Amino acid sequence: MAQDSLQCLAQLASMHGPIFPDESAQVSYLAHLVEGLLSMINGIEIEDSEAVGISNIISNLITMFPRSILTALPSELFTSFINCLTILTCSFGRSAALEEVLDKDDMVYMEAYDKLLESWLTLVQDDEHFPRGCFVQPAIQVFNSYIQCHLAAPDGTRNLSVNGISTHDEEEINELQEDDRELFSDQLSSIGMLGRVAADHCIPLLTSLLEDRVTRLHGQLQRTQQHLMASSDPGSMDRKVLDDLYEDIHWLILVSGYLLADDPQGETPLIPSEVMEFSIKHSTEVDINTTLQILGSPGEKASSIPGFNRTDSVIRLLSAVLRTSEVESRATRASLTELLSPQMGKDIVWFLRRWAKTYLLVDEKLYEQISIPLSTAFGPDTEGSQWIVGYLLEKVINNLSVWSSEAELANDTVELLVTLVEKRERANIVVQCENWWSLAKQFASRSPPLHLLSSSVQRTLMKALVLGGFAQMDADTKQQYWAEVLHPLQQRFLNLINQENFAQISQEEAVKQEIVATLEALCGIAEATQIDNVASLFSFLMDFLSSCIGLMEVYSNTPETINLIIEVFVEVAHKQICYLGETKSMKLYEACLTLLQVYSKNNQSRKRSDATAEEDQYQDLLLIMELLTNLLSKEFIDFSDTDEVFRNQDQGTPASGRTVSAADVVLYGVNIVLPLMSQDLLKFPSLCNQYYKLITFICEIFPEKIPQLPEDLFKSLMFSLELGMTSMSSEISQLCLEALSPLAEQCAKNQEKDTPLFIATRHFLKLVFDMLVLQKHNTEMTVAAGEALYTLVCLHQAEYSELVETLLSSQRDAVIYQRLADAFNKLTASSTPPTMDRKQKVAFLKSLEEFVANVGGLLCVK
């Protein structure tokens, strides 16, 4: 295929709008493009270098033309286009799988495949515009192809080269570090959506394949166990069959999870409408009792239960995953853990967490119509929901016992536990389970094996236990629960730090481990904050904060402990500040100020001459800036109502007697941060982003405090802003521009000239002017730069006029001179001088868009 033809078609596919505003002309144009594409690729073998170009053309055709134009195509042409898209998607998918097997550096087919799947996602999400059912058969083909590429031979083609020979050995495969569910999340989302479009085919297919693989896994584990018992050389065992089964199950569970549920961040997850409709459509064929029997019998093969074919397919697919979980659990009880795959364990709890968020205790009020099998099995106050909560809790406890050394699996497991208790309705069932209380006691007493869990897992486990404590219980039971969960933590901590010889024993490993475990637990408690528990948790945590400050002195030369102490404050501020009224906020401000004062004193005397000094400094500063930013967030997000959430507690000192404000804490923190921020430290992206986010917040919220900074700190801040504008990423540059407007407005308000801030803003006027007129810049920054320029022009009108005159006088080309002069005249066309008036600013920004369009690039220097 000729590259020039491909490039020509790609260019034409992205130019339709401005050329053909008329709808009928657009239809004709699109039809011409589609015909050109079909004739170009029909019967021709596509070269590797052309795959991405073709996928981009198809993507443009689908995304850039309105749906009404696509549906107006002649039906035969539209059908041919969809068939072509289907064939190319399957073909590119197979080639992408081969690229992955061969470890190619240039994954052109993978890129092309991703682009085509995005196109499918666009189409099926707008399927109401297209003939009903027109995507079902294509969806089946693409779905089948994906599944086939991810299953081992003979059913699939995974890890096979063109001639059918396996190319990877298992050691190479296991070296892949990034989790597939993250690495291929976009692909899986598209395949999951296509699976919903063809739910009648895809859900039963996944169920059948998974049930088959789990049955084979169960048998293979038994045979392997017998082999190990009979063999004197365990190393002689061939794991290939097991590894192939684990990889098959891995992909089947991932696809099932993406098909059955979404994971919308911050929104209530709902059962996908296609899945609900599929279940409703077949509900008359379903025997609910048999369905519930299969659901509640994960230790049995579904096919061994009479009437297994008359079950709800959605529940049957979940049952297949539970069966996988049960096979795994039984293998651990049979001491076959070494034969199991931690990856399969991760997949199981990932799926169960994703499923539980959406289906467990399904709320009928959220749906126009509800599936009777789903509501009967998983609705509130049903035996099915109570059974599965108990099963999932047992799974969590078993995993934490067996897989405590597998950090990622343990983390996924405690995240499942959080899902079970983060909603009050689910937590109410959880706390009725005896093993929940056993888990709480075991963790609170630091009993094995829970004390072997990693710090982050212990933190999340404490979060879950705290969330569970706010479930519905009578007063005596609740008091007993907190006595068993939080009281031991408090007592152990106080008993330890109040020992007379604590300073001497503080560096002993066992003591440090106890301190670290307590700090991690405090972070977990803070993370469990919700609006209805913040009053209790704030009071509990405040009792610890002063003790934590004391630990800063003891562990001043132990950077990791210092970091963790600061992190406790970061989490408390992050999770609770938005709920605190004025009185409680002040208490937190006071604690944070004391923390920063102790840190500053220790930091001045701390010697940082070793190789890890920069890394320690990086971690300290990052956490301090997060703390300051979290405190500042109170100005933007405030859910408090004059301590309304604390109405049953002592209000303490009235607000009129306040001694510490957010500004006091933040500016003290800035005094610590600014002198330490070197250009080398700003090379750390996360630190750089947090730093500029912080100083922008400060300029926006407390602009009146900036002129009050000591001279050296003021100069450091101004230098940081200039550095960010001129030498950092566009994101950082935009933050700096946003900081300039409130500073200029502050100068205008004070009407004081020749102050350091007034002089600095005059310098920034030239920088912003040059950025907009003389330099190439990201167009997304035009608004922020324009707002900054306007406020600076209001402040320094004479200097602005001088900049314009200097620029015009330097032009030797009369045409460019006139074009620039006209553009500047239009930009400041108002007869009155610019002021800090909102209407004038809006008019200026609108004129600025035209200005940039007219002169943009005209004078740009490299």
GIWO-V241289 format. One line per field, one symbol per residue. ss: DSSP state (~ for helix, > for strand, _ for the rest). phi: phi as a letter, one per 20 degrees, with the letter a starting at -180 (. if undefined). A space follows every 10 residues. Layout:
ss = ???
phi = ???
//
This chain:
ss = __~~~~~~~~ ~~~__~~~~_ __~~~~~~~~ ~~~~~~~~~~ ~______~~~ ~~~~~~~~~~ ~~~___~~~~ ~___~~~~~~ ~~~~~~~~~~ ~~~~~~~~~~ ~~_____~~~ ~~~~~~~~~~ ~~~~~_~~~_ _____~~~~~ ~~~~~~~~~_ _________> _____>___~ ~~~~_____~ ~~~_~~~~~~ ~~~~~~~_~~ ~~~~~~~~~~ ~~~~~~~~~~ ~~~~~~~~~~ ___~~~___~ ~~~~~~~~~~ ~~~~~~~~~~ __________ __~~~~~~~~ ~_~~~__~~~ ~~~~~_____ _~~~______ __~~~~~~~~ ~~~~~~~~~~ ~~~___~~~_ _~~~~~~~~~ ~~~~~~~~~_ _>_~~~____ _~~~~~~~>_ __~~~~~~~~ ~~~~~~~~~~ ~~____~~~~ ~~~~~~~~~~ ~__~~~~~~~ ___~~~~~~~ ~~~~_____~ ~~__~~~~~~ ~~~~~~~~__ ____~~~~~~ ~~~~~_~~~~ ~~~~~~~___ _~~~~___~~ ~~~~~~~~~~ ~~~~~~~___ ___~~~~~~~ ~~~~~~~~~~ ~~~~____~~ ~~~~~~~~~~ ~~~~~~~~~_ _~~~~~~~~~ ~~~~~~~~~~ ~~~~~_____ __~~~~~~~~ ~~~~~~~~~~ ~~~~~_____ ___~~~____ ____~~~___ _~~~~~~~~~ ~~~~~~____ ~~~_~~~~~~ ~~~~~~~~~~ ~_~~~~____ ~~~~~~~~~~ ~~~~~~~__~ ~~~~~~~~~~ ~~~~~~~~~~ _____~~~~~ ~~~~~~~~~~ ~~~_>___~~ ~~~~~~~~~~ ~~~~~_~~~~ ~~~~~~~~~_ ___~~~~~~~ ~~~~~~~___ _______~~~ ~~~~~~~~~~ ~~~~~_____ >_
phi = .fffffffff fffddfgfec ffffffffff ffffffffff dfmdfeegfe ffgfffffff feeedfgfff fefggfffff ffffffffff ffffffffgf felffeefff fffgffffff fffffdffed ggmfdffgff fffgfffffd dffefccfmd egendfddef ffffffeffg fefdffgfff ffffffgdgg efffffffff fffffffgff fffffffffe eecgfffeeg fffffffgfg ffffffffff bdcffndffd fggfffffff gdffeeefff gfffgecfed fgfeegmffd dffffffgff fffgffgfff fffemdgfee dgffffffff ffffffgedf lgeffecfbc ffgfffecff ldffffffff fffffgffff fedfeegfff fffffffggf dfdgfffgfg feefffffff ffffelffef feffgfffff ffgfffgffd ffbfgfffff fffeeeggff fffffffeff eggfefefgf ffffffffff fffffffefc fecfffffff fffeffffff fgffdfdcgf fggffffgfg ffffedgfee ffffgfffgf ffffgfffgf ffffefecde fegffffgfg ffffffffff fffgfdccef clmgfdfedf emffffefdc dgfgffffff fefgfefeff ffffgfffff ffffffgfff ecffeffefg gfffffffff fffffdcdff ffgfgfffff gfffffffff ldemfgffff ffffgfffgf ffddcfbfff egffffffff fffgecffff gffffffffe eeefffgfff gffffffdff fdffcfefff ffffffffgf gfffdgnfdg df
//
